[in-house]
Amino acid sequence: MLQAIGLTSTRRRGSPPAVDDLTFEAEPGSVTALLGAAGAGKTTALRLMLELEPGRGVTYFRGLPLHRIAHPAREVGALLGDVPGHPARTVRSQLRMLCAAAGTPASRADEVIVEVGLAALAHQRLGALSLGMDRRVGIASALLGDPQTLLLDEPSSGLSSRERGWLHGLLRSHAERGGTVLYATEDPKEAASASDRVVTIDGGQLVADQDVAAFSRTRLRPRVVVRTPHAARLADVVSREARAAQRSVEVVAEEGTLLSVYGSTCAEIGETAFRHRVLVHRLSDEVGDAGPAPSRPTAPEAKSIPGAPRASADASGPSNLLGAEAPSDPSDSWATPAAATSPTASVPSSRLTPDAASRSLAPDEHQTGMELPATPLRPVRSPLRPLRYEVRRLLGVRTAPLIAVAVIAVSVALCLLLARTGGTPLPAVLAAWPGILPLPPAAFGAGLLGALSFGEEHRFPALAAARGTVPRRLGLLLAKLAVTATAALLLALLVVAADAQALRLVYGADLTPAPRNWPVMAASWSGLAVGCAWAGLLAAGVFRATAAGVAAVLAVPVLIAPLVQKAIIVPSVRSITGLPDRLRELAGVQLPRQVDPWLMGAVRLVVQPVGAALALSLSALICAYLFTDLRRRARW
């Protein structure tokens, strides 16, 4: 059961809150519609329930607020707009990546693909999907955790009647399995046909909380729609005959040649038009909305014909506007303003669970000034399986393989050119690093992969689509550092192997003898690749843009390294020979002698201008990331 109590959004300067003291509930096994015109506060209410919007109030999902649920994806599935997935990612790849974030098995993606009818489009790219198919992907992402409750924000907006029928059938099926469904809509006819209960809000406040039968009886009116080029003449004739017969008939002129006739039938209107020889182009029965007026002005579009009888409006409520008697059942009547502002007006204590009833405020407590607990904007949760998520994010699109192929091709070309001209040391030839370039292609490619790791998260925020951001958690950061380091090492190894093979193929085996200090060179090469990858990753995470990550990678050799060389690097008068032995004495651990060359290589890399600049840049970026992370109170 979903219980929303006293939801109130933060008041904007000079304007009332978008949602003001909204209280209602949605029962399991039923479909509940949150009905309201554009700007009524539907989306804000859903965001308050999901703790995506700061404000006051509390929402209980089977007795617990969302932040106290260990695995929210298994309790609540939400769709607030379209899924902002990478357009080059396939449907199956997107859902398998989200499975890792939700902590569910990858096989669940295949199950929901079949459940939402996307089996034939599982390998279709997201950018090539139609609106209806894209909405199905969003529904599938909400169903990945097999949640008890579904929260959907206007899921049928823009869909065809066929797609709407499928969507309503899916929601009904979820409710029949014991689930709770709450969806927002602007269409009262859709709410009446697809839901069991309708919660109507206007201006952020509760207007009515009714079952669908009471809603249809008090909110919707049958009407006859007539389109004729002689609209004024037909309206006058119908009005005169209704007065003569003393019948309550209302004729409303819509735009153009369209009339809406309330209190009559198609047969009566057709006979009247035939007797008076009025040409009719359209004659049909429809259901009109008699609820709260939408926020957009409608007076110029719909006005009553002079002389047509109208129902009188008295203090008995909107139901008398229909010419009907006020309902005797309190559940069928519209909520009064006092009831709309009470935190328990539409949630009787007998329908609350004992746990939630004990937490909710009594009416007298609310009136004496006790405020409901504040709903802070909580940090986004990290993926439950961050390493698996990051691997699938990296390999789910062709960007990383294309970058690797381009880097290898450029490196081979530069390697052969450097070997042909001569005068370049063998390590620089194998690394394809001419003196005119600030970085070798492999290091720049590794930095680009790192920048895309966080840059694409901010551009296509699949983890927190409703906020347009990504979790700033250490778990996700460590996973990204591990995956980008592995990708950078693999790219560096492939470049050296491809360059060596190209040299042997073109110039023979004598040109590429194995150097004696290859461990030191390997450590330096690996450190440069991993350092560039991490610099791009951290800069893109701090500044939320791929371009910032690429700029940070290029700034290391272009800007920071010359400054370091002038300010820090000075001629050494002492040698670090014997450093491994002194470290063994200090630590009291006897490390094998085989690690000495690698340790010395790492030390020599750090004391080089580029190495020192890279180390300083990484230190500054890590501090900046942790500082912004701690400011957002996000830990893991």
Backbone torsions as a table, in degrees:
resi	resn	phi	psi	omega
1	MET	NA	140.2	176.6
2	LEU	-105.3	127.7	179.7
3	GLN	-129.3	112.9	177.3
4	ALA	-103.1	124.4	-174.0
5	ILE	-126.8	117.5	172.0
6	GLY	61.9	36.2	-179.2
7	LEU	-65.8	123.9	-179.8
8	THR	-140.8	123.0	-179.9
9	SER	-80.8	164.2	178.8
10	THR	-68.2	132.7	-177.6
11	ARG	-72.3	128.0	175.2
12	ARG	-80.7	156.8	-178.1
13	ARG	-63.8	121.8	176.1
14	GLY	78.2	11.0	-179.4
15	SER	-145.0	151.3	179.0
16	PRO	-71.3	163.7	178.8
17	PRO	-65.5	146.5	179.7
18	ALA	-65.7	-31.1	175.9
19	VAL	-129.8	129.7	-173.0
20	ASP	-130.0	104.8	172.8
21	ASP	54.2	54.7	-177.3
22	LEU	-92.1	125.4	-179.1
23	THR	-134.0	127.6	175.0
24	PHE	-166.4	178.0	177.2
25	GLU	-143.5	156.1	175.7
26	ALA	-125.6	122.8	-173.7
27	GLU	-87.7	152.1	175.4
28	PRO	-68.5	151.7	-178.9
29	GLY	79.8	9.1	-179.1
30	SER	-140.5	160.7	177.3
31	VAL	-106.4	122.3	-178.9
32	THR	-112.3	130.8	178.9
33	ALA	-102.2	132.0	173.1
34	LEU	-99.3	101.1	-170.3
35	LEU	-100.7	137.6	175.8
36	GLY	-178.5	155.2	178.2
37	ALA	-72.1	172.7	177.2
38	ALA	-60.1	129.9	-177.6
39	GLY	85.0	7.5	-179.4
40	ALA	-76.7	-15.1	178.9
41	GLY	108.4	15.1	-177.3
42	LYS	-65.5	-50.8	-178.3
43	THR	-64.1	-41.0	178.7
44	THR	-63.0	-38.5	177.8
45	ALA	-62.9	-43.7	178.2
46	LEU	-63.9	-39.2	179.0
47	ARG	-67.6	-34.9	174.9
48	LEU	-65.3	-38.9	177.8
49	MET	-63.0	-37.6	-178.5
50	LEU	-88.4	6.8	179.0
51	GLU	59.3	35.5	175.4
52	LEU	-99.6	-4.3	-176.6
53	GLU	-132.6	131.7	177.7
54	PRO	-71.4	145.4	-180.0
55	GLY	171.1	-151.8	179.3
56	ARG	-130.0	163.3	-178.1
57	GLY	107.6	176.8	-177.6
58	VAL	-148.0	147.3	176.0
59	THR	-125.3	126.4	-179.5
60	TYR	-105.6	129.9	173.2
61	PHE	-108.9	102.9	-174.5
62	ARG	53.2	43.4	173.1
63	GLY	91.5	-0.4	-177.9
64	LEU	-130.0	139.4	171.0
65	PRO	-70.8	161.6	-171.5
66	LEU	-62.4	-38.0	-175.4
67	HIS	-72.3	-11.0	177.4
68	ARG	-100.3	4.3	177.5
69	ILE	-90.1	126.9	-174.8
70	ALA	-63.8	-43.5	-178.5
71	HIS	-125.0	86.8	-175.4
72	PRO	-59.7	-33.9	-177.5
73	ALA	-65.1	-22.7	178.4
74	ARG	-87.5	-7.3	179.6
75	GLU	-111.4	-39.8	-175.2
76	VAL	-131.2	128.0	171.3
77	GLY	-113.5	127.3	-172.9
78	ALA	-126.8	147.7	173.1
79	LEU	-138.1	105.6	179.0
80	LEU	-115.0	77.7	-177.4
81	GLY	100.1	-171.9	-178.4
82	ASP	-75.8	158.3	178.8
83	VAL	-81.0	118.3	-177.4
84	PRO	-85.1	58.4	-179.9
85	GLY	-80.0	161.2	176.7
86	HIS	-62.8	126.9	-175.1
87	PRO	-61.8	-22.1	179.5
88	ALA	-88.7	-4.6	-179.3
89	ARG	-85.2	142.5	179.2
90	THR	-80.0	164.7	-179.8
91	VAL	-60.5	-46.3	-178.6
92	ARG	-65.5	-40.6	178.9
93	SER	-64.4	-41.2	178.9
94	GLN	-61.8	-46.0	-176.9
95	LEU	-71.4	-35.4	177.1
96	ARG	-67.2	-35.1	175.9
97	MET	-65.7	-41.8	178.7
98	LEU	-70.3	-26.1	174.3
99	CYS	-62.3	-41.7	177.1
100	ALA	-63.8	-36.7	178.2
101	ALA	-68.5	-35.3	-179.1
102	ALA	-85.3	-8.7	-179.8
103	GLY	77.7	24.0	178.7
104	THR	-106.9	156.4	179.3
105	PRO	-61.5	151.8	-179.7
106	ALA	-64.4	-25.5	179.0
107	SER	-65.3	-20.7	178.8
108	ARG	-64.0	-29.2	177.8
109	ALA	-61.9	-43.5	178.6
110	ASP	-65.3	-34.2	-179.7
111	GLU	-67.0	-45.7	-178.6
112	VAL	-72.7	-27.1	175.5
113	ILE	-60.5	-43.3	177.4
114	VAL	-69.5	-38.6	-176.7
115	GLU	-64.1	-36.6	-178.7
116	VAL	-95.6	5.6	174.9
117	GLY	76.8	35.1	-180.0
118	LEU	-113.1	19.9	-176.8
119	ALA	-61.0	-36.8	-179.5
120	ALA	-76.1	-15.5	-178.4
121	LEU	-115.0	21.3	-176.2
122	ALA	-62.4	-31.9	-178.6
123	HIS	-103.4	16.2	176.6
124	GLN	-84.7	142.8	179.2
125	ARG	-73.6	147.7	-178.2
126	LEU	-62.9	-34.0	-178.9
127	GLY	-68.6	-16.1	-178.6
128	ALA	-100.3	4.4	-177.3
129	LEU	-83.8	149.7	173.5
130	SER	-76.6	173.0	-179.2
131	LEU	-61.8	-42.1	-179.7
132	GLY	-65.1	-42.2	179.1
133	MET	-69.6	-35.8	176.8
134	ASP	-65.0	-36.2	176.8
135	ARG	-66.9	-33.2	176.6
136	ARG	-67.2	-35.6	175.6
137	VAL	-63.7	-40.2	177.0
138	GLY	-62.9	-41.4	177.0
139	ILE	-64.3	-40.4	179.6
140	ALA	-63.2	-40.4	178.4
141	SER	-64.9	-33.0	177.0
142	ALA	-72.1	-24.9	-177.6
143	LEU	-92.2	-0.6	-173.4
144	LEU	-60.5	-39.9	-179.1
145	GLY	-83.7	7.5	-174.9
146	ASP	50.4	58.8	-171.3
147	PRO	-76.3	160.1	174.1
148	GLN	-78.4	-35.7	-174.1
149	THR	-119.4	137.5	174.4
150	LEU	-114.8	128.2	174.7
151	LEU	-118.5	116.1	-174.4
152	LEU	-128.0	133.3	-179.5
153	ASP	-101.9	103.8	179.9
154	GLU	46.7	61.5	-177.4
155	PRO	-69.3	-21.5	-178.1
156	SER	-95.0	4.7	-177.5
157	SER	-64.2	125.8	177.6
158	GLY	81.1	0.9	-177.9
159	LEU	-88.0	156.3	175.3
160	SER	-74.4	167.7	179.8
161	SER	-62.2	-34.6	178.1
162	ARG	-66.8	-43.8	178.6
163	GLU	-66.4	-35.8	177.7
164	ARG	-65.1	-40.5	177.5
165	GLY	-61.6	-41.9	177.3
166	TRP	-63.2	-44.0	-178.3
167	LEU	-62.2	-45.1	-180.0
168	HIS	-64.2	-35.7	176.5
169	GLY	-65.5	-38.4	178.5
170	LEU	-65.8	-43.7	178.5
171	LEU	-64.3	-39.5	177.9
172	ARG	-65.1	-39.2	178.8
173	SER	-63.9	-40.5	178.1
174	HIS	-64.6	-39.7	178.7
175	ALA	-67.7	-37.5	179.5
176	GLU	-66.3	-22.4	175.8
177	ARG	-85.0	8.5	177.5
178	GLY	98.4	4.7	-178.9
179	GLY	-83.8	167.4	177.5
180	THR	-109.4	131.5	-178.1
181	VAL	-124.7	126.0	173.4
182	LEU	-130.6	120.0	179.0
183	TYR	-133.4	146.6	-180.0
184	ALA	-94.4	144.0	179.8
185	THR	-154.4	156.0	174.8
186	GLU	-101.9	-10.3	-172.0
187	ASP	-97.6	111.5	178.8
188	PRO	-66.3	-29.8	178.2
189	LYS	-67.2	-39.9	176.4
190	GLU	-64.4	-41.1	178.6
191	ALA	-62.6	-38.3	-178.8
192	ALA	-72.0	-30.8	-175.4
193	SER	-92.6	-22.4	-171.8
194	ALA	-116.5	-0.5	-175.6
195	SER	-126.3	165.5	176.0
196	ASP	-99.1	-25.3	-179.5
197	ARG	-142.9	145.1	-176.8
198	VAL	-125.1	121.9	174.7
199	VAL	-105.9	113.9	-176.5
200	THR	-101.0	129.8	176.7
201	ILE	-125.8	152.6	177.8
202	ASP	-150.5	127.1	-176.7
203	GLY	64.5	26.7	179.3
204	GLY	81.4	1.2	-178.7
205	GLN	-115.6	154.4	179.5
206	LEU	-70.2	129.8	177.2
207	VAL	-106.0	-42.4	-179.8
208	ALA	-157.8	147.8	174.9
209	ASP	-133.3	99.5	-168.4
210	GLN	-132.7	154.9	166.6
211	ASP	-74.6	166.4	-169.8
212	VAL	-66.4	-31.0	179.4
213	ALA	-67.2	-45.2	178.4
214	ALA	-65.9	-37.0	178.2
215	PHE	-62.3	-46.2	-179.1
216	SER	-64.4	-34.7	-177.4
217	ARG	-73.6	-35.2	-174.1
218	THR	-101.6	-17.6	-173.3
219	ARG	-109.3	-35.2	-173.3
220	LEU	-102.9	144.6	-179.8
221	ARG	-127.6	130.8	173.3
222	PRO	-70.6	144.3	-179.5
223	ARG	-147.5	163.7	174.8
224	VAL	-110.8	124.2	179.8
225	VAL	-98.6	125.6	-177.2
226	VAL	-125.7	132.6	172.8
227	ARG	-119.0	120.2	-177.3
228	THR	-148.9	145.4	176.1
229	PRO	-71.7	-9.3	179.2
230	HIS	-115.6	56.1	-173.8
231	ALA	-63.7	-44.9	-178.2
232	ALA	-63.7	-40.7	-179.4
233	ARG	-66.0	-44.2	-179.5
234	LEU	-66.8	-37.9	178.7
235	ALA	-63.5	-40.5	179.6
236	ASP	-66.1	-40.3	180.0
237	VAL	-65.7	-46.5	-179.9
238	VAL	-62.4	-40.5	-179.6
239	SER	-65.9	-41.9	-179.8
240	ARG	-65.1	-43.0	179.7
241	GLU	-67.1	-35.3	178.3
242	ALA	-66.9	-39.3	177.5
243	ARG	-67.2	-38.4	179.5
244	ALA	-65.7	-36.9	179.4
245	ALA	-87.9	-0.5	-179.8
246	GLN	56.2	46.2	176.7
247	ARG	-111.1	147.8	-180.0
248	SER	-86.3	97.8	179.7
249	VAL	-126.5	131.8	179.5
250	GLU	-117.9	130.2	179.5
251	VAL	-114.3	124.3	-178.6
252	VAL	-121.5	127.5	178.3
253	ALA	-85.9	120.7	173.9
254	GLU	-90.8	-162.7	-178.3
255	GLU	-72.3	145.6	174.7
256	GLY	67.9	-126.9	-175.1
257	THR	-104.1	27.1	-175.2
258	LEU	-104.1	134.9	175.7
259	LEU	-121.2	145.3	171.2
260	SER	-118.1	122.6	-176.7
261	VAL	-114.7	119.4	179.3
262	TYR	-104.0	137.1	178.3
263	GLY	90.6	14.7	178.7
264	SER	-137.1	-176.8	-178.9
265	THR	-126.8	167.4	178.1
266	CYS	-62.4	-39.7	-178.3
267	ALA	-63.2	-44.3	-179.1
268	GLU	-65.7	-43.0	179.8
269	ILE	-66.3	-39.8	179.1
270	GLY	-64.3	-41.8	178.0
271	GLU	-65.3	-39.8	178.7
272	THR	-63.5	-43.6	178.6
273	ALA	-63.9	-36.6	-179.4
274	PHE	-68.5	-42.2	-178.7
275	ARG	-63.9	-36.3	-177.4
276	HIS	-99.4	11.2	174.4
277	ARG	53.8	52.8	177.0
278	VAL	-104.8	125.2	-179.5
279	LEU	-70.4	131.7	-179.2
280	VAL	-121.8	127.6	177.3
281	HIS	-95.6	-25.8	-178.0
282	ARG	-149.5	140.1	178.9
283	LEU	-150.6	111.6	-175.0
284	SER	-150.5	154.3	174.6
285	ASP	-89.5	133.8	176.8
286	GLU	-140.1	177.4	177.0
287	VAL	-118.3	124.4	-179.8
288	GLY	-100.5	159.4	-178.7
289	ASP	-98.8	126.0	178.1
290	ALA	-114.3	24.6	-176.0
291	GLY	-85.5	-162.2	179.3
292	PRO	-59.3	141.3	-178.2
293	ALA	-65.6	139.0	178.0
294	PRO	-66.2	165.5	-176.8
295	SER	-67.5	-27.4	179.7
296	ARG	-80.2	147.3	-178.2
297	PRO	-69.9	138.0	-179.4
298	THR	-124.9	0.8	-176.6
299	ALA	-60.4	-42.4	-179.3
300	PRO	-68.8	-19.3	-174.9
301	GLU	-90.9	-28.1	-176.3
302	ALA	-136.7	115.6	178.9
303	LYS	-138.6	150.5	-176.6
304	SER	-78.2	146.3	177.1
305	ILE	-76.3	130.5	177.6
306	PRO	-57.5	137.0	179.4
307	GLY	92.1	-14.4	179.2
308	ALA	-78.2	137.8	179.4
309	PRO	-69.7	141.2	-179.7
310	ARG	-126.3	149.4	177.2
311	ALA	-74.3	140.1	-179.7
312	SER	-78.4	146.8	178.3
313	ALA	-107.9	119.6	176.7
314	ASP	-120.9	-169.2	-174.2
315	ALA	-77.1	-0.6	-176.7
316	SER	-75.8	-11.2	173.2
317	GLY	120.8	175.3	-176.0
318	PRO	-65.2	-21.8	-179.4
319	SER	-63.4	-30.8	178.5
320	ASN	-72.8	-14.8	175.1
321	LEU	-65.8	-18.9	-179.1
322	LEU	-89.6	-2.3	-175.6
323	GLY	79.6	14.5	-179.1
324	ALA	-109.5	164.3	178.6
325	GLU	-76.3	152.6	178.5
326	ALA	-66.7	134.7	-178.2
327	PRO	-66.5	142.0	179.1
328	SER	-82.4	-23.5	179.7
329	ASP	-78.6	123.5	-179.4
330	PRO	-59.9	-28.3	-179.7
331	SER	-70.6	-17.9	-179.5
332	ASP	-89.3	-13.2	-174.3
333	SER	-87.7	162.4	177.3
334	TRP	-76.9	146.1	180.0
335	ALA	-71.8	137.8	175.5
336	THR	-77.6	162.6	178.0
337	PRO	-56.5	-35.4	178.8
338	ALA	-65.3	-41.0	179.0
339	ALA	-68.9	-31.5	-178.3
340	ALA	-69.8	-26.6	-178.1
341	THR	-94.3	-4.1	178.8
342	SER	-83.4	135.0	-175.5
343	PRO	-70.2	-13.5	179.5
344	THR	-125.2	22.7	-174.1
345	ALA	-64.6	-45.8	-175.4
346	SER	-104.9	12.9	174.5
347	VAL	-125.3	88.0	179.9
348	PRO	-59.2	150.0	-177.7
349	SER	-64.5	-25.7	179.1
350	SER	-71.0	-20.3	-179.0
351	ARG	-95.8	-8.0	177.3
352	LEU	-83.4	145.3	173.2
353	THR	-69.3	153.4	-178.7
354	PRO	-56.7	-37.5	-178.4
355	ASP	-64.3	-44.9	-178.9
356	ALA	-74.0	-33.9	-180.0
357	ALA	-65.1	-32.0	178.6
358	SER	-71.4	-26.5	-179.2
359	ARG	-86.4	-29.1	-173.7
360	SER	-70.1	155.3	-178.8
361	LEU	-84.6	140.8	172.9
362	ALA	-74.0	154.7	-178.6
363	PRO	-59.3	-39.1	-178.6
364	ASP	-68.6	-31.8	176.7
365	GLU	-65.7	-40.6	179.9
366	HIS	-65.5	-38.2	-177.6
367	GLN	-73.0	-23.8	-180.0
368	THR	-84.4	1.5	172.2
369	GLY	110.2	-0.3	177.3
370	MET	-70.5	131.0	-177.5
371	GLU	-99.7	148.6	175.3
372	LEU	-70.3	156.4	-177.9
373	PRO	-62.7	145.8	178.9
374	ALA	-70.8	150.2	177.4
375	THR	-111.9	92.9	-179.0
376	PRO	-71.6	160.8	176.2
377	LEU	-79.4	100.3	-173.4
378	ARG	-80.9	149.9	179.1
379	PRO	-65.0	151.0	-179.6
380	VAL	-70.4	140.5	179.9
381	ARG	-72.8	149.9	176.8
382	SER	-80.7	155.9	173.8
383	PRO	-57.2	141.0	-179.1
384	LEU	-68.6	-27.0	175.6
385	ARG	-126.2	76.4	-170.7
386	PRO	-64.8	-36.8	-178.3
387	LEU	-65.8	-45.1	178.5
388	ARG	-65.5	-38.5	178.0
389	TYR	-61.1	-44.5	-176.2
390	GLU	-69.1	-36.9	177.7
391	VAL	-63.3	-42.9	-179.4
392	ARG	-72.1	-30.9	175.4
393	ARG	-65.9	-41.0	-178.0
394	LEU	-69.8	-42.5	-174.5
395	LEU	-92.4	-2.4	-177.3
396	GLY	-76.9	-16.2	177.6
397	VAL	-125.7	168.9	-175.6
398	ARG	-89.4	5.1	-175.8
399	THR	-61.7	-49.0	-177.5
400	ALA	-63.5	-47.6	176.8
401	PRO	-60.9	-38.4	179.5
402	LEU	-65.7	-39.6	177.1
403	ILE	-63.2	-42.4	-179.8
404	ALA	-62.9	-43.7	179.3
405	VAL	-63.8	-44.0	179.7
406	ALA	-63.4	-41.8	-179.6
407	VAL	-64.4	-43.2	-179.7
408	ILE	-64.7	-42.2	-179.8
409	ALA	-63.6	-45.3	179.3
410	VAL	-65.5	-39.7	-179.5
411	SER	-64.0	-42.5	179.2
412	VAL	-63.0	-42.9	-180.0
413	ALA	-63.7	-45.3	178.7
414	LEU	-65.9	-37.6	179.7
415	CYS	-61.6	-47.4	179.9
416	LEU	-65.4	-36.1	179.4
417	LEU	-67.9	-42.4	178.7
418	LEU	-65.9	-39.4	179.2
419	ALA	-67.6	-33.4	-178.7
420	ARG	-71.3	-41.4	-178.6
421	THR	-73.2	-29.6	179.9
422	GLY	77.1	171.7	178.6
423	GLY	83.6	-1.3	179.3
424	THR	-104.4	131.7	178.7
425	PRO	-58.7	152.5	-177.7
426	LEU	-59.0	-42.5	178.2
427	PRO	-58.2	-40.4	178.5
428	ALA	-68.2	-33.1	177.2
429	VAL	-66.5	-47.0	179.9
430	LEU	-64.9	-33.9	178.0
431	ALA	-81.5	-8.5	-177.7
432	ALA	56.0	51.8	-175.0
433	TRP	-122.4	87.0	174.6
434	PRO	-72.0	157.9	-175.7
435	GLY	-66.0	-20.8	-177.6
436	ILE	-80.0	-14.0	-178.8
437	LEU	-95.5	138.0	178.1
438	PRO	-68.4	-30.6	-179.0
439	LEU	-141.6	152.1	172.9
440	PRO	-71.3	157.5	-178.5
441	PRO	-57.2	-35.5	-179.1
442	ALA	-64.8	-42.4	179.7
443	ALA	-67.1	-40.8	177.9
444	PHE	-65.7	-41.4	177.1
445	GLY	-62.2	-39.7	176.7
446	ALA	-63.9	-40.4	176.6
447	GLY	-64.6	-35.9	177.6
448	LEU	-66.6	-40.2	176.4
449	LEU	-61.8	-41.5	177.5
450	GLY	-65.2	-40.6	179.3
451	ALA	-65.0	-38.3	178.8
452	LEU	-68.9	-24.1	-178.3
453	SER	-59.8	-45.0	176.2
454	PHE	-94.9	-28.6	-179.3
455	GLY	-62.1	-43.0	178.8
456	GLU	-70.4	-27.5	176.4
457	GLU	-63.9	-41.2	-179.9
458	HIS	-77.3	-28.3	178.8
459	ARG	-78.7	-37.9	178.2
460	PHE	-126.4	77.8	-170.8
461	PRO	-76.4	80.3	-179.0
462	ALA	-69.2	-26.7	-177.2
463	LEU	-76.8	-29.6	-179.6
464	ALA	-144.3	67.2	-174.9
465	ALA	-62.2	-32.6	-176.7
466	ALA	-72.9	-17.5	-179.5
467	ARG	-106.9	-16.3	-177.0
468	GLY	70.2	30.9	-178.9
469	THR	-143.8	-175.0	179.4
470	VAL	-131.6	156.9	178.8
471	PRO	-64.5	132.9	175.6
472	ARG	-99.5	69.9	-176.0
473	ARG	-115.9	150.6	-178.4
474	LEU	-67.8	-31.8	178.7
475	GLY	-61.4	-46.4	178.1
476	LEU	-67.1	-37.9	178.9
477	LEU	-63.0	-45.0	179.1
478	LEU	-63.1	-39.0	178.1
479	ALA	-64.2	-41.8	178.9
480	LYS	-67.4	-39.6	177.1
481	LEU	-61.4	-42.6	-179.0
482	ALA	-66.4	-44.7	-177.1
483	VAL	-69.4	-42.9	179.7
484	THR	-67.6	-35.8	176.1
485	ALA	-63.4	-42.9	178.0
486	THR	-62.8	-43.8	179.0
487	ALA	-64.4	-39.1	179.3
488	ALA	-66.5	-42.6	178.1
489	LEU	-63.6	-42.3	179.4
490	LEU	-64.4	-41.5	178.9
491	LEU	-64.7	-42.6	178.8
492	ALA	-63.2	-40.6	178.6
493	LEU	-65.4	-42.8	-179.7
494	LEU	-65.2	-37.1	180.0
495	VAL	-65.1	-47.4	-179.7
496	VAL	-63.6	-42.6	179.5
497	ALA	-64.0	-42.8	-180.0
498	ALA	-67.2	-39.2	178.6
499	ASP	-65.8	-43.9	179.2
500	ALA	-62.8	-41.3	180.0
501	GLN	-67.8	-36.7	178.4
502	ALA	-66.7	-39.9	178.1
503	LEU	-64.0	-43.8	178.7
504	ARG	-64.5	-37.0	-178.8
505	LEU	-70.4	-38.9	-174.4
506	VAL	-89.4	-44.1	-172.0
507	TYR	-112.8	-1.4	178.8
508	GLY	97.3	170.5	-174.3
509	ALA	-79.9	-17.6	-176.6
510	ASP	-69.2	-18.6	-175.1
511	LEU	-80.2	-18.9	-173.9
512	THR	-121.4	62.1	174.4
513	PRO	-73.2	152.5	179.8
514	ALA	-72.8	121.9	179.5
515	PRO	-69.2	152.9	-177.1
516	ARG	-71.4	-33.8	-179.4
517	ASN	-96.8	39.3	-177.0
518	TRP	-63.0	-31.4	176.7
519	PRO	-61.2	-41.6	179.4
520	VAL	-64.7	-42.9	178.9
521	MET	-64.3	-39.5	179.3
522	ALA	-64.7	-41.3	178.4
523	ALA	-64.0	-42.5	179.6
524	SER	-64.1	-43.7	-178.9
525	TRP	-65.1	-43.2	179.3
526	SER	-66.2	-42.3	179.4
527	GLY	-63.6	-37.8	178.5
528	LEU	-65.4	-44.0	-179.2
529	ALA	-65.3	-47.7	-178.6
530	VAL	-67.1	-39.9	179.1
531	GLY	-61.6	-43.1	177.8
532	CYS	-64.6	-40.1	178.9
533	ALA	-62.8	-43.6	-179.6
534	TRP	-70.3	-35.1	177.1
535	ALA	-62.2	-45.0	177.1
536	GLY	-63.9	-39.4	-180.0
537	LEU	-64.2	-49.9	-176.4
538	LEU	-68.7	-39.9	179.0
539	ALA	-64.5	-41.8	177.3
540	ALA	-65.9	-33.4	177.2
541	GLY	-70.4	-36.7	-179.5
542	VAL	-74.2	-45.3	-174.5
543	PHE	-98.2	-1.8	172.9
544	ARG	60.1	41.1	179.6
545	ALA	-157.0	140.9	177.4
546	THR	-65.9	-38.1	-179.8
547	ALA	-60.6	-35.6	178.3
548	ALA	-65.1	-38.5	177.0
549	GLY	-64.2	-44.7	178.3
550	VAL	-63.6	-40.6	178.9
551	ALA	-63.5	-37.7	178.5
552	ALA	-66.3	-37.6	178.7
553	VAL	-64.6	-44.6	-179.1
554	LEU	-72.7	-27.2	-178.8
555	ALA	-70.0	-23.0	-178.1
556	VAL	-62.0	-55.1	-179.5
557	PRO	-81.2	-25.5	-173.8
558	VAL	-83.6	-42.3	-174.7
559	LEU	-109.6	-49.9	-170.9
560	ILE	-75.9	-41.8	-177.5
561	ALA	-60.2	-45.9	176.7
562	PRO	-61.3	-38.0	178.3
563	LEU	-66.1	-40.5	178.3
564	VAL	-64.5	-41.5	-179.1
565	GLN	-63.3	-34.3	-179.6
566	LYS	-80.9	-36.3	-171.2
567	ALA	-94.7	-30.9	-171.0
568	ILE	-114.8	-47.8	-173.5
569	ILE	-73.4	116.7	179.0
570	VAL	-128.2	158.4	178.1
571	PRO	-59.6	134.2	-177.1
572	SER	-89.7	135.4	177.0
573	VAL	-103.5	-2.0	178.8
574	ARG	-129.5	158.3	-177.2
575	SER	-107.8	149.4	177.1
576	ILE	-97.8	15.9	177.9
577	THR	-60.4	135.9	-178.2
578	GLY	88.0	8.5	179.2
579	LEU	-60.1	-42.0	178.6
580	PRO	-59.2	-40.6	179.4
581	ASP	-65.4	-39.4	179.5
582	ARG	-68.5	-33.9	175.8
583	LEU	-66.6	-36.7	176.1
584	ARG	-62.8	-41.7	178.7
585	GLU	-65.0	-38.6	-178.5
586	LEU	-70.1	-43.3	-176.9
587	ALA	-83.2	-21.8	-177.2
588	GLY	73.1	20.3	-180.0
589	VAL	-120.9	130.3	-180.0
590	GLN	-89.2	95.8	177.7
591	LEU	-80.2	149.4	178.1
592	PRO	-63.6	151.1	-178.1
593	ARG	-67.3	-18.7	-177.8
594	GLN	-67.3	-19.1	-177.9
595	VAL	-86.0	-8.4	-177.5
596	ASP	-61.2	-47.0	178.8
597	PRO	-61.0	-38.2	179.5
598	TRP	-67.0	-39.6	178.9
599	LEU	-65.6	-44.2	178.8
600	MET	-65.2	-35.8	177.2
601	GLY	-64.3	-40.2	177.9
602	ALA	-65.1	-39.8	179.6
603	VAL	-65.2	-44.0	179.9
604	ARG	-65.4	-32.1	177.4
605	LEU	-65.5	-40.3	-177.0
606	VAL	-69.1	-34.8	-177.0
607	VAL	-82.0	-6.9	174.3
608	GLN	-74.6	155.1	-178.3
609	PRO	-56.2	-48.0	-179.1
610	VAL	-66.9	-40.8	179.4
611	GLY	-64.4	-43.8	178.4
612	ALA	-65.2	-40.3	178.1
613	ALA	-64.4	-40.0	179.0
614	LEU	-65.5	-41.6	179.0
615	ALA	-64.2	-42.3	178.0
616	LEU	-65.0	-41.1	179.9
617	SER	-64.0	-43.9	179.2
618	LEU	-64.0	-39.7	178.5
619	SER	-62.7	-44.5	179.5
620	ALA	-65.5	-41.0	-179.2
621	LEU	-68.7	-38.0	177.6
622	ILE	-64.3	-43.1	178.1
623	CYS	-62.9	-41.4	179.1
624	ALA	-64.9	-41.4	179.8
625	TYR	-64.8	-47.0	-179.7
626	LEU	-65.1	-34.8	179.4
627	PHE	-64.7	-48.0	177.6
628	THR	-66.4	-32.0	178.2
629	ASP	-66.1	-46.1	-178.4
630	LEU	-69.0	-33.1	178.3
631	ARG	-63.6	-32.1	178.7
632	ARG	-86.7	4.3	177.9
633	ARG	58.3	34.8	177.7
634	ALA	-104.5	132.7	-175.8
635	ARG	-113.8	-64.5	-171.6
636	TRP	-130.1	NA	NA
